[in-house]
Amino acid sequence: MTAILDTSFLFALADDGDRNHDRVLAVAQNLNEPLLLPGVVLPEVCYLIASRLGHQAMRQFLSNLVASKTPIEPITLTDLARINQVLEEYADSELDFVDVQSN
């Protein structure tokens, strides 16, 4: 099974002051599954890291990501159509675009 990385997981991993940091770090260190990062997560997590932890932390995050060789999955038109379908179907929930794409 592939582990899909999302914004909250990556932010908690980058922020050692995050209340979930230790749990996320333990999960990351013990994962045996292949990792996959949806490309749409990158702008969101980079913005959060830069705005809350600073530009240096964001650059370090990107450097670590490159070193990890984690595959980054691009979004396709087929993905976009499915995302829109899910967002429409669950409009009352006001789901986030990134969360819908990541699943």
Helices and strands as residue ranges (DSSP letters): E 3-4, H 7-14, H 21-30, E 35-38, H 41-53, H 55-68, E 72-73, H 77-89, G 91-93, H 97-101
